[in-house]
């Protein structure tokens, strides 16, 4: 046993969690959700169901004198046929705001996805335990950031001293961010290494991350979720999923952006609101979607993507990232005439042409760890710094 004191089991309840919009009671424990049940009921898409239940930005937060902590969880992880295995999800332990430990669980459920034919296989598995010991003595604030890329049911929290919910810091503003898999975390090494978490730390704010891999699609239910959730600062980063899924044409895109922003403004009429266009992605700068797995790469054990659209189709209204950026900038400029709290940020200021040379996107779509760090630092400087939208 890692502790001489008897274990104390504390039920995992919503007041111990930050960053979740809803907490579901399951047969095993609790499951944090990043979209409410009302939103989930309006879309049966399996991709959305998977990513909204992956707790990117969600963390346990409590105050205790404990020197040992155990957390039982049941994970659901993805496996892509023919591709390199997805690394185990990581739990980041922060003590008084400092990263002091990392761990992963074994076992759990698996979802095996064959990207060549779209088939999916589900397998059950057993729970696992993460354990952190030799924590510093005395009263302290602990955060356990859950894996950003694994659905995580929380079964039991054990400590060798009592815990209580960490009190909210009234001086820290709540930043609610919505984006795609890049905001979700893509290939970041751990949950506190995704760019929104890094930016939030540098900006001194509380993060609510609605980065939804493959699902930043201007869905009305996502806009309503943002509208109804308390926030002091809001950012919306859209575009890449609309292009790589080939979801809509320019005629639909503009009104959809207006409608999304209108809904957000119903609940947050004067909250600083930052619209962020896509980062540089050479695959789709001038070539429309959809994108598809690179089958030649998969045959060699590499996961990558290729664009299937034709640049000539842009004249008929197909979207590219260049088209999306121009339209977003136009819409924000139009709306700022009556909304002085609305701002625009070109995503290429976070990751642009020079970055693509130095830190290329490993699979053609998603930035890796060093790029996340760079994006987080730049967003913090541009948005939270003096003169920024949130400054």
FENDAKA-V858084 format. One record per pair of residues at least 4 apart in sequence whose ideal C-beta (glycine too) atoms are under 7 Angstrom apart, sorted by the first residue. I is the first residue (numbers start at 1). J is the second residue. If there is no record, write none. Layout:
I_J, I_J
//
This chain:
2_68, 2_131, 2_133, 3_67, 3_68, 3_160, 5_160, 5_161, 7_158, 7_160, 8_158, 8_159, 8_161, 8_162, 9_156, 9_157, 9_158, 10_157, 10_159, 10_163, 12_16, 12_29, 12_30, 12_154, 12_157, 14_23, 15_165, 16_60, 16_61, 16_62, 16_165, 17_23, 17_32, 17_58, 17_60, 18_59, 18_61, 18_206, 19_57, 19_58, 19_59, 19_207, 19_208, 19_209, 20_32, 20_33, 20_34, 20_55, 20_58, 21_33, 21_34, 21_35, 21_36, 21_225, 21_229, 22_33, 22_36, 22_37, 23_30, 23_32, 24_30, 24_31, 24_33, 25_30, 26_30, 26_31, 26_153, 28_74, 28_153, 28_155, 29_153, 29_154, 29_155, 29_156, 30_153, 30_154, 31_53, 31_153, 32_55, 32_58, 33_52, 33_53, 34_52, 34_210, 35_39, 35_40, 35_52, 35_222, 35_225, 36_225, 37_41, 39_221, 39_222, 39_224, 39_225, 40_49, 40_52, 42_221, 43_48, 43_219, 43_221, 45_49, 46_50, 47_51, 47_214, 47_215, 48_52, 48_212, 48_215, 49_53, 50_54, 50_151, 51_184, 51_212, 51_213, 51_214, 51_215, 52_212, 53_151, 54_148, 54_149, 54_150, 54_151, 55_146, 55_152, 56_148, 56_184, 56_185, 56_191, 56_194, 56_209, 56_211, 57_196, 57_197, 57_207, 57_208, 57_209, 58_146, 59_143, 59_144, 59_145, 59_146, 60_143, 60_144, 61_143, 61_165, 61_166, 62_142, 62_163, 62_164, 62_165, 62_166, 63_139, 63_141, 63_163, 63_164, 63_166, 64_140, 64_142, 64_159, 64_161, 64_162, 64_163, 65_138, 65_139, 65_161, 66_135, 66_159, 66_160, 66_161, 66_163, 67_134, 67_135, 67_137, 67_160, 68_132, 68_133, 68_135, 68_159, 68_160, 69_132, 69_142, 69_159, 70_129, 70_131, 70_158, 71_129, 71_130, 71_144, 71_154, 71_157, 72_127, 72_129, 72_155, 72_156, 73_105, 73_127, 73_128, 73_152, 73_153, 73_154, 73_155, 74_108, 74_127, 74_153, 74_155, 75_89, 75_105, 75_108, 75_128, 75_150, 75_151, 75_152, 76_108, 76_109, 76_111, 76_150, 76_151, 77_86, 77_89, 77_108, 77_110, 77_150, 78_86, 78_111, 78_113, 79_85, 79_86, 79_110, 79_112, 80_113, 80_115, 80_303, 81_112, 81_113, 81_114, 82_298, 82_299, 82_301, 83_298, 83_303, 84_301, 84_303, 86_149, 88_104, 89_104, 89_147, 89_149, 89_150, 90_102, 90_104, 90_147, 90_189, 90_190, 90_191, 91_102, 91_103, 91_104, 91_130, 91_144, 91_145, 91_146, 91_147, 92_99, 92_102, 92_145, 92_190, 92_191, 92_192, 93_100, 93_101, 93_102, 93_132, 93_144, 94_98, 94_99, 94_100, 94_143, 94_145, 95_100, 95_135, 95_136, 95_140, 95_142, 96_140, 96_141, 99_192, 101_132, 102_190, 103_130, 103_131, 103_132, 105_128, 105_129, 105_130, 106_128, 107_125, 107_126, 107_127, 107_128, 108_125, 108_128, 109_122, 109_123, 109_124, 109_125, 110_123, 110_125, 111_120, 111_122, 112_120, 112_121, 113_120, 114_118, 114_119, 115_293, 115_298, 116_295, 116_298, 127_155, 136_140, 141_166, 145_191, 145_192, 146_152, 146_191, 147_152, 147_191, 148_184, 148_185, 148_188, 148_191, 148_194, 149_185, 159_163, 172_204, 172_205, 172_206, 173_205, 173_232, 173_233, 174_205, 174_206, 174_208, 174_230, 174_231, 174_232, 175_200, 175_205, 175_206, 175_207, 175_233, 176_208, 176_210, 176_226, 176_229, 176_231, 176_234, 177_183, 177_196, 177_207, 177_209, 177_210, 177_211, 177_235, 178_210, 178_211, 178_216, 178_222, 178_226, 178_236, 178_237, 179_183, 179_211, 179_216, 179_237, 180_184, 180_211, 180_213, 180_214, 180_216, 180_237, 180_240, 180_241, 181_186, 181_213, 181_214, 181_366, 182_186, 182_279, 182_366, 182_367, 183_196, 183_209, 183_211, 183_237, 184_211, 184_212, 184_213, 185_194, 185_211, 186_366, 186_367, 187_362, 187_366, 187_367, 187_368, 187_369, 188_193, 188_194, 188_369, 188_372, 189_193, 189_369, 191_197, 192_197, 193_198, 193_369, 193_372, 194_372, 195_199, 195_372, 195_375, 195_376, 195_379, 196_200, 196_207, 196_209, 196_211, 197_201, 197_207, 198_202, 198_372, 198_373, 198_376, 198_377, 199_203, 199_376, 199_379, 199_380, 200_205, 200_207, 202_376, 202_377, 202_380, 202_384, 203_380, 203_384, 203_390, 205_233, 208_229, 208_231, 210_222, 210_226, 212_216, 214_241, 215_241, 216_237, 216_238, 216_241, 217_241, 217_242, 217_247, 218_238, 218_256, 218_257, 218_260, 220_224, 220_263, 221_225, 222_226, 223_227, 223_260, 223_263, 223_264, 224_228, 224_263, 225_229, 226_234, 226_264, 227_263, 227_264, 227_266, 227_267, 227_268, 228_267, 231_268, 231_271, 232_271, 233_271, 233_272, 233_390, 234_264, 234_268, 234_271, 234_273, 235_274, 235_276, 236_275, 236_276, 237_276, 237_347, 238_242, 239_243, 239_277, 239_278, 239_321, 239_324, 239_328, 240_244, 240_278, 240_281, 240_321, 241_245, 242_247, 242_248, 242_253, 242_319, 242_324, 243_284, 243_288, 243_289, 243_319, 243_320, 243_321, 243_324, 244_284, 244_289, 244_290, 244_291, 244_365, 245_289, 245_290, 246_288, 246_289, 246_290, 246_309, 248_252, 248_253, 248_256, 249_253, 249_317, 249_318, 249_319, 250_254, 250_317, 250_319, 250_323, 250_327, 251_317, 252_256, 253_257, 253_319, 253_327, 254_258, 254_327, 254_331, 255_259, 256_260, 257_261, 257_328, 257_331, 258_262, 258_331, 259_263, 260_264, 261_265, 261_335, 262_266, 264_268, 264_273, 265_269, 268_273, 270_341, 271_341, 272_341, 272_389, 272_390, 273_341, 273_342, 274_343, 274_345, 274_383, 274_389, 275_328, 275_332, 275_344, 276_345, 276_347, 277_324, 277_325, 277_328, 277_346, 277_347, 278_321, 278_324, 278_325, 278_347, 279_347, 279_348, 279_350, 279_351, 280_348, 280_351, 280_352, 280_353, 280_356, 281_285, 281_321, 281_361, 281_365, 282_356, 283_287, 283_291, 283_305, 283_307, 283_364, 283_365, 284_289, 284_291, 284_307, 284_320, 284_321, 285_320, 285_321, 285_322, 286_311, 286_320, 286_322, 287_307, 287_309, 287_311, 287_320, 288_309, 288_310, 288_313, 288_314, 288_318, 288_319, 288_320, 289_307, 289_308, 289_309, 290_308, 290_309, 291_305, 291_306, 291_307, 291_308, 291_365, 292_305, 292_306, 292_308, 293_298, 293_305, 294_298, 294_304, 294_305, 294_306, 295_299, 296_300, 297_302, 297_303, 297_304, 298_302, 298_303, 303_363, 304_363, 304_364, 305_363, 305_364, 305_365, 309_313, 309_318, 313_318, 314_318, 314_320, 314_323, 319_323, 319_324, 321_325, 322_326, 323_327, 324_328, 325_329, 325_346, 326_330, 327_331, 328_332, 328_344, 329_333, 329_344, 330_334, 331_335, 332_336, 332_342, 332_344, 335_339, 335_342, 336_340, 336_342, 343_389, 345_349, 345_382, 345_383, 347_351, 348_352, 349_378, 349_382, 350_375, 350_378, 350_379, 351_355, 351_367, 351_371, 351_375, 353_357, 354_358, 355_359, 355_371, 355_374, 356_360, 359_367, 359_368, 359_370, 359_371, 361_365, 361_366, 361_367, 362_366, 362_368, 367_371, 367_372, 367_375, 369_373, 370_374, 371_375, 372_376, 373_377, 374_378, 375_379, 376_380, 377_381, 378_382, 379_383, 380_384, 381_385, 382_388, 383_388, 383_389, 383_390, 384_388, 384_390, 384_391, 385_391, 386_391, 387_391
//
